[in-house]
Every structure is written in structure tokens, then in C-alpha cells.
Amino acid sequence: MKVADILLQAAAGVDAARARGPSDLARLSNDVVHVRSDGAIEVALHAGAAVVPAELAELGRLGGEVVVSATTPSVPGSGAGGVVQAWVPADRLTDVASLAWVASVTPPSYGRAGG
């Protein structure tokens, strides 16, 4: 699966909390996964090439809100890649992962050493 298990668990937590009734879904956040009060989950979308505006538009049509998009440096034997940090509605996480340009979906690193 292209989506990190911890993100799938967070999405399931959002669904379960919604089923119990109104609540502040941000309380589901932890050091690794951030959840907004509306149930959107912050993710890093990794791509095998630089992400172009048309691909960002696809993400937007699925409810994704881009925080930042960057091109990753090329390495010997491989071209440049791309990464997009975005908020994605929990119920659209697998739809976003199925976009052709998305290679994997992980939590952002939030600038901490080791992840």
C-alpha cells in the first residue's frame, strides 16, 4: 500500500470519532500525525518526478490543501523527484494515494531529527 499505516490508523480514528458525534478532531493529533479540527490529516506526498501544477490541481479537486511543494534533488541514476506537504480530508486519503503521480504517502517530518 502506498499509504503509511499510521496515516490509515489516523483516518480510521477520524471516522470513528465522527460516528460518535461532534467533537474536536484535532485531539487525535500526536507527535507524528497532525489532524485538524475538521478531520483533515497533514501528509507528505512523494512523487517520482517534480510535481506540476496540473497534478496539484488534481489534489485540490480531492479536497487537498497544499502547504508546500518542492522538487527533490536528483541522485545518480535517477532524476529529480517531488514532495508535496498537504492537508487531506481523512475520507479522501486513499483517493489521493491513488493519483498516478503519487508514489507514497507518509507523515511529514516536522523538522525533527530522525523523521
C-alpha positions in Angstrom: 0.0 0.0 0.0 1.2 3.5 -0.8 -0.1 5.0 2.5 1.8 4.7 5.8 -0.1 2.5 8.3 0.0 5.3 10.9 -1.9 7.6 8.5 -4.5 4.9 7.8 -5.0 4.4 11.5 -5.4 8.2 11.9 -8.1 8.2 9.2 -9.9 5.4 10.9 -9.7 7.3 14.1 -11.3 10.3 12.4 -14.1 8.2 11.0 -14.7 6.6 14.4 -14.8 9.9 16.2 -17.2 11.3 13.6 -19.5 8.3 14.1 -19.7 9.1 17.9 -20.9 12.6 17.2 -19.5 16.1 17.1 -16.0 16.6 18.6 -12.8 18.4 18.1 -10.9 16.0 15.8 -7.6 17.9 16.4 -7.4 16.0 19.7 -6.4 12.9 17.6 -3.1 14.6 16.7 0.2 13.3 18.1 3.9 13.9 17.6 3.8 12.0 14.3 0.4 12.7 12.7 -1.4 16.1 12.8 -5.1 16.2 12.4 -7.1 19.4 12.1 -10.4 20.0 13.8 -12.2 19.4 10.5 -10.6 15.9 10.2 -8.0 16.7 7.6 -4.7 15.0 8.1 -1.3 16.5 7.2 0.6 14.3 4.8 3.7 14.3 2.7 3.0 13.1 -0.9 6.1 11.7 -2.6 6.4 11.7 -6.3 9.0 10.2 -8.7 9.3 13.5 -10.6 8.8 17.2 -10.0 5.1 17.8 -9.3 3.5 20.1 -11.9 0.5 22.5 -11.5 -1.9 20.1 -13.2 -1.1 17.4 -10.5 -1.6 19.9 -7.7 -5.0 20.8 -9.3 -5.9 17.0 -9.1 -5.0 17.1 -5.4 -7.2 20.2 -5.0 -10.2 18.6 -6.6 -10.0 15.8 -4.0 -10.1 18.4 -1.2 -6.3 18.6 -0.6 -4.8 21.9 0.5 -1.1 22.3 -0.4 1.1 23.6 2.4 4.3 23.5 0.3 5.5 21.8 -2.8 9.2 21.2 -3.6 11.4 19.4 -6.1 13.9 17.0 -4.5 17.4 16.9 -5.9 18.4 14.3 -8.5 20.7 11.5 -7.4 23.0 9.4 -9.7 20.9 7.1 -11.8 17.7 8.9 -11.1 16.1 12.3 -11.9 14.6 14.8 -9.6 11.6 13.8 -7.5 8.9 15.9 -5.8 7.3 16.1 -2.5 4.1 17.9 -1.5 3.1 18.6 2.0 -0.7 19.0 2.2 -3.8 18.7 4.4 -6.0 15.9 3.0 -9.6 15.0 4.2 -9.3 11.7 6.1 -12.0 10.2 3.9 -10.1 11.1 0.8 -6.7 9.7 1.8 -6.8 6.6 -0.3 -8.2 8.6 -3.3 -5.2 10.9 -3.1 -2.8 7.9 -2.8 -4.3 6.5 -6.0 -3.3 9.6 -8.1 -0.9 8.4 -10.7 1.9 10.8 -9.7 1.8 9.8 -6.0 4.5 7.2 -5.2 3.9 7.1 -1.4 2.1 9.0 1.4 3.8 9.5 4.7 3.6 11.8 7.7 5.7 15.0 7.3 8.9 15.0 9.3 8.1 18.3 11.1 11.8 19.1 11.2 12.8 16.7 13.9 15.9 14.6 13.8 15.3 11.1 12.7 12.0 11.7 11.0 
